[in-house]
Amino acid sequence: MSKEKATTALLVVLVFAVVTCLAFSDPALGGALSVGVAVAALAWKMLRAR
């Protein structure tokens, strides 16, 4: 696995862990943050494809 892929995987796991912890403590904030992360990931993927 390349260093870039390993860094990306680590970042995804960390974001998932933070969003999950927030969702358990405050469901509304966790849901809103999950949607925001999904939109940001989609925008990043679309811009990177160009």
JOTAJO-V751748 format. One record per backbone hydrogen bond with DSSP energy under -0.5 kcal/mol. CO is the residue of the C=O (numbers start at 1). NH is the residue of the N-H. E is the energy in kcal/mol with one decimal. If there is no record, write none. Layout:
co:CO nh:NH e:E
co:CO nh:NH e:E
This chain:
co:2 nh:6 e:-2.2
co:3 nh:7 e:-2.3
co:4 nh:8 e:-2.2
co:5 nh:9 e:-2.5
co:6 nh:10 e:-2.3
co:7 nh:11 e:-2.3
co:8 nh:12 e:-2.4
co:9 nh:13 e:-2.2
co:10 nh:14 e:-2.4
co:11 nh:15 e:-2.5
co:12 nh:16 e:-2.4
co:13 nh:17 e:-2.3
co:14 nh:18 e:-2.3
co:15 nh:19 e:-2.6
co:16 nh:20 e:-2.3
co:17 nh:21 e:-2.3
co:18 nh:22 e:-2.3
co:19 nh:23 e:-2.3
co:20 nh:24 e:-1.8
co:21 nh:25 e:-1.6
co:22 nh:26 e:-3.1
co:26 nh:30 e:-2.6
co:27 nh:31 e:-2.4
co:28 nh:32 e:-2.3
co:29 nh:33 e:-2.6
co:30 nh:34 e:-2.1
co:31 nh:35 e:-2.1
co:32 nh:36 e:-2.2
co:33 nh:37 e:-2.5
co:34 nh:38 e:-2.2
co:35 nh:39 e:-2.4
co:36 nh:40 e:-2.3
co:37 nh:41 e:-2.4
co:38 nh:42 e:-2.3
co:39 nh:43 e:-2.5
co:40 nh:44 e:-2.4
co:41 nh:45 e:-2.3
co:42 nh:46 e:-2.4
co:43 nh:47 e:-2.5
co:44 nh:48 e:-2.1
co:45 nh:49 e:-1.3
co:46 nh:50 e:-0.6
co:47 nh:50 e:-0.5
